[in-house]
Amino acid sequence: MKTLLGAASLLLLFCLASPLWSLQQQCSERIAAWESIEDLPYVWGGESREEGGVDCSGAIYNVQKKIGKPVPRTTSKKLAILADGERKHWSEGGCGDWIWWTFSPDRPFGHVGMHINATRVWQSGSSTGPTPETLFQGGYWDRNFEVTKGLRSE
């Protein structure tokens, strides 16, 4: 009887942990995909090594394609597919959530990145190429922040 209860407990634990494992697996895949493009330069309109580099939306396009979950290419189309999603502050972001910034009034929501966790994001900027950044209250990235939206339920 103890063996049967032990097996049932393990099965229940496995079933309860499966969604968490899935999120951790997706996060690990995204991190590996980002790390594979960290050495690329910034190239406006670029989305791959073959094109010589990536811009912000091209980096996300590349990462999502590598993990088998393709998304639209442009920043505005990425925002449109999440238009009805929950708006969050960057401090509530989790691995795989997308984050938008506005650096110029004529290009609202003009820059997009992807959360690693609540305070770390990847972005591909014109002066850096794909690189991780740390977010903090009152900092450069915070002052230009627009919205974080989640993709974690995919």
VODRENKOL-181961 format. One record per atom (N, C-alpha, C): x negated, y, z; residue in one letter. Coordinates in steps of 0.2 Angstrom, whole numbers, plus 5000, padded with zeros to 4 digits. Layout:
REM residues N
XYZa ...
END
This chain:
REM residues 154
499649945000m 500050005000m 499650065000m 499050065004k 498650125004k 498350134997k 498150084994t 497850094987t 498350124982t 498950104983l 499450134979l 499650204980l 499650224987l 499750294988l 499050334986l 498550304987g 497850344985g 497950354977g 498150304973a 498150314966a 498650364964a 499250364968a 499750404966a 499550484968a 499150484974s 498950554975s 498450584970s 497950534968l 497550554963l 497850574956l 498350534954l 498750554948l 499150624949l 499450634955l 499750694956l 499250754956l 498650744959l 498150794959l 497950814952l 497850754948f 497650764941f 498150804937f 498750784938c 499350824934c 499350894936c 499250914943l 499250984945l 498651024942l 498150984942a 497551024940a 497451024932a 497850994928s 497750994921s 497751064918s 498251104920p 498351174917p 497751214919p 497451204925l 496851244927l 496251214923l 496151154922w 495651124918w 495651154911w 496251154908s 496351184901s 496151254901s 496351294906l 496151364905l 495351374906l 495051324911q 494351334911q 493951304905q 494251254902q 493951234896q 493951284890q 494551314890q 494651374885q 494151424886q 494051444892c 493551494894c 492851474892c 492651414894s 492051394892s 491951394885s 492451374881e 492351374874e 492251444871e 492651494874r 492551564872r 491851594873r 491651574879i 491051604882i 490451574877i 490451514875a 489951484871a 490051514864a 490651524861a 490751564855a 490451634855a 490551674860w 490251734861w 489551734861w 489251694865e 488551684866e 488251664859e 488551634855s 488251614848s 488251674843s 488551734845i 488551794841i 488151854844i 487951844850e 487651894854e 487051924851e 486651884846d 486051914843d 486251954837d 486851954835l 487051994829l 487052064830l 486952104824p 487052174825p 487752194824p 487852254825y 488552284824y 488552304816y 489052274813v 489152294806v 489952314805v 490052374803w 490752394802w 491152344797w 491652314799g 492052274795g 491752204795g 491252194798g 490852124798g 491252074803g 491252014801e 491551964805e 491151894806e 490551894803s 490151834804s 489351844803s 489051794804r 488251794803r 488151804795r 488551774791e 488451774784e 488551854781e 488951894785e 489051964783e 488552004786e 488051974790g 487552014793g 487752044800g 488352034802g 488452054809g 489252064810g 489452094816v 490152094817v 490352164820v 490952184819d 491252244823d 491652214828d 491952264832c 492352234838c 492852184836c 493352204831s 493852154830s 493552094826s 493052104822g 492752044819g 492451994824g 492152024829a 491851974835a 492451934837a 493051964839i 493551924842i 493851874837i 493851894830y 494051854825y 493651794824y 492951804825n 492451754824n 492551704830n 492551734836v 492651684842v 493251644842v 493851674840q 494451634840q 494451584835q 494151604829k 494151554824k 493651494826k 493151504829k 492651454831k 493051404836k 493451434840i 493851384845i 494451354843i 494551364836g 495151334833g 495851374834g 495751434836k 496351474838k 496351544834k 496351544827p 496251604823p 496851654824p 496551714824v 497051774825v 496951824819v 497351874818p 497251924813p 496551964814p 496351984808r 495652014808r 495552084811r 496052134810t 495952194812t 496252214819t 495952264822t 496152284829t 496852304830t 497152334825s 497852354825s 498352294825s 498152244821k 498552184820k 498452144826k 497952144830k 497852104836k 498352134841k 498352204841l 498752234846l 499552224844l 499652224838a 500352204836a 500652134838a 500152084838i 500452024840i 500552014847i 500252064851l 500352064858l 500752114860l 501152154856a 501552214857a 502052204863a 502352144863d 502852124868d 502552094874d 501852084875g 501552054880g 501552104886g 501352074892e 501352104898e 500752154898e 500852214900r 500252264900r 499952254907r 499352254907k 498952244913k 498352294914k 498152314920h 497552354921h 496952304920h 496452334918w 495852284917w 495652244923w 495752274929s 495552234935s 495952174936s 496552164932e 496952104932e 496752054926e 496352074922g 496152034916g 495751964918g 495951914914g 495651854915g 495251824909g 494851774909c 494551754903c 494951744897c 494751774892g 495151764886g 495651824885g 495851864890d 496251914889d 495951964884d 496352004880w 496052054876w 496152124879w 495652174878i 495652234881i 495552284876i 495852344876w 495852394871w 495652464875w 495252504871w 495052564873w 495152614867w 495252684869t 495252734864t 494652784866t 494252794861f 493652834861f 493752894857f 494252894853s 494352954848s 495152964848s 495353024849p 496053034848p 496353014841p 495953024836d 496253004830d 496252924829d 495952884833r 495952814833r 496252784840r 496852794841p 497052764848p 497052684847p 496852654853f 496752584853f 496252564848f 495752604847g 495252584841g 494752544843g 494652514849h 494152474851h 494452414855h 494252354853v 494452294857v 493952254859v 494052214865g 493552174867g 493952114871g 493552064874m 493852014877m 493552004884m 494051984889h 493851974896h 493451914896h 492951914901i 492551854903i 492951844910i 493051894914n 493351894920n 493651964922n 493851974928a 494152044929a 493752094928a 493052094929t 492652144929t 492052144923t 492052084919r 491652084914r 491952064907r 491752104902v 492052094896v 491552094890v 491752064885w 491252064879w 491552114874w 491152154871q 491352194866q 490752204861q 490952224855s 490452234850s 490452314848s 489952354850g 489952424849g 489452444844g 489552504841s 489052524836s 488352524838s 488252544844s 487552544847s 487252484850s 487752434851t 487452374854t 487552304851t 488052304846g 488252234844g 488652204849g 488752134848p 489152094853p 488752094860p 489052114865t 488652114872t 489152114877t 488952084883p 489452094889p 489352164892p 489852184895e 489852244899e 490252234906e 490052274910t 490352274917t 490852334918t 491452314920l 491952374921l 491952394929l 491952454930f 492052474937f 492452544937f 492852554942q 493252614943q 492852674942q 493152714937g 492852784936g 492252784931g 492052724929g 491552714924g 491752734917g 491252734912y 491352744905y 491952704902y 491952634903w 492452594900w 493052604904w 493152614910d 493752634914d 494052694911d 493652744910r 493952814908r 494252814901r 494052764897n 494352754890n 494752694889n 494952664895f 495352604895f 496052624892f 496352574888e 497052584886e 497552524890e 497352464888v 497752414890v 497352344890v 497552294894t 497352224894t 497952184893t 497952144888k 498552094887k 498252024887k 498651984889g 498451914890g 498651864884g 498151814883l 498251764879l 498151694882l 498151694889r 497951634892r 498451584892r 499051594890s 499551544890s 499651514883s 499151524879e 499151494872e 499151414872e 
END
